[in-house]
Structure formats: C-alpha cells, structure tokens
C-alpha cells in the first residue's frame, strides 16, 4: 500500500490556485523556446534586455523584409544597405513601439521609409540591375525571359515611389490592400488608386504584356486612345511616415 501523500507545509498552497515559484512568476514563458514566442513577446523581451530576442524577430521576417527592399530599390546592394539601416533603427527605437499596429507592420514601415530615404539621399532614380535570384527563378538558359524581366524591372523603377511600393506589396508579394494601407499609413482607397495608376503606367510602357492592348497603328494611323486617371483620384505622393516617427 503506497504511503499517504505528505500534507502541504503551511504557507505553501497546492492545487490550481497555488502561486507559482518566484522564478516562474518572473518569467512565465522562459521555458518555451524563442521560436514559439510571438512577435510582440520577442520585441518586449528585446526591450527588457534579452540579447537574442531581436535576432530571432529579424530571422523570422528577414525574407519578406528583404523582398520589399530589393523589389522597391531594384538593386541588391542598395536594398542590403537599406535593410541594415532599417533594422538598426528598429533595434534602437523598439521602446517607442506603442502596439497600435502589428509588429510586422511596424517593421515593414521602417523598411519602406529606409528605402525612401536612400532614394531621396541619392537624388536620382535607382539603377536596376537584375538580382541574381530573379535570373535563376525566371528560367535558366532563357535569354528572352531574362530580358523581359529586366525590362519590367526598369519600367517599375521609373514609377513614383508610392506607386512602386503598392505594386511591390500587392502584385509581387500578395499582400491584401488593408495590410498595405496599414504599412504605408494611408487609406485603402488610396492604395487602390495608386495601384491603378501604377498598372496603367506600366501597361503604357510594356504594351506587349497587356493582352487588352490594341495593336500599334500602321503608317499614318491614329494612336490608340489612352484612358486618363480615374475620376476622383488625387496625386498623393507625400512621404510615408512610420508609427510615431519622422518621414
């Protein structure tokens, strides 16, 4: 017959209402691996002094953040520097994050602004060599496909920054309009109008990619009608501002 359980000592309650030990109370989820922490937990732990939390947060979202930078700037070197600048700023400014948006939205907003800062500081349109990863993914040994992709990249780089940014998020990365609006801190209707204007400008530069585009006129023929900007849209090229920060 097994011995009877030892009664709890005075001042040490047991059961579901028992208080956790002092160490567990101070760090209730420390036993969980960092991969299981939410983005908000990682950021909070970084602010509290955890040396590994921000690195884990960056590793978790590095692929998407890099995709935004390289497609927006269209140059791998510029994109790498912009992403580095953005992550340094996020590392230093983590304490100013107020939680009004998701952590990922906050990170993307900082990356977008870092790209915009590089374009402003250069005071020029970015150069657009095709990234090697895109060359490999666009069909190895297919010069026509590579040339077409380079043409698209060049046309994209000629767009105003705000239009280019929405096309990168919506058409290239598949973000929903509402999330792009949160990242860029504009209304969803503004995102839609920017995307519409950007697609029209790209179609004008790349008629071979538009199945609805009419055939070019013959000698002496009239050019095809061009539709203008949608009624009611405005030209809003103001700077994107991050949460609680500067443009």
C-alpha positions, 0 to 999 in steps of 0.5 A: 500500500503506497504511503499517504501523500505528505500534507502541504507545509503551511504557507505553501498552497497546492492545487490550481490556485497555488502561486507559482515559484518566484522564478516562474512568476518572473518569467512565465514563458522562459521555458518555451523556446524563442521560436514559439514566442510571438512577435510582440513577446520577442520585441518586449523581451528585446526591450527588457534586455534579452540579447537574442530576442531581436535576432530571432524577430529579424530571422523570422521576417528577414525574407519578406523584409528583404523582398520589399527592399530589393523589389522597391530599390531594384538593386541588391546592394542598395536594398542590403544597405537599406535593410541594415539601416532599417533594422538598426533603427528598429533595434534602437527605437523598439521602446517607442513601439506603442502596439497600435499596429502589428509588429510586422507592420511596424517593421515593414514601415521602417523598411519602406521609409529606409528605402525612401530615404536612400532614394531621396539621399541619392537624388536620382532614380535607382539603377536596376540591375537584375538580382541574381535570384530573379535570373535563376527563378525566371528560367535558366538558359532563357535569354528572352525571359531574362530580358523581359524581366529586366525590362519590367524591372526598369519600367517599375523603377521609373514609377513614383515611389508610392506607386512602386511600393503598392505594386511591390506589396500587392502584385509581387508579394500578395499582400491584401490592400488593408495590410498595405494601407496599414504599412504605408499609413494611408487609406485603402482607397488610396492604395487602390488608386495608386495601384491603378495608376501604377498598372496603367503606367506600366501597361503604357510602357510594356504594351506587349504584356497587356493582352487588352492592348490594341495593336500599334497603328500602321503608317499614318494611323491614329494612336490608340486612345489612352484612358486618363486617371480615374475620376476622383483620384488625387496625386498623393505622393507625400512621404510615408511616415512610420508609427510615431516617427519622422518621414 
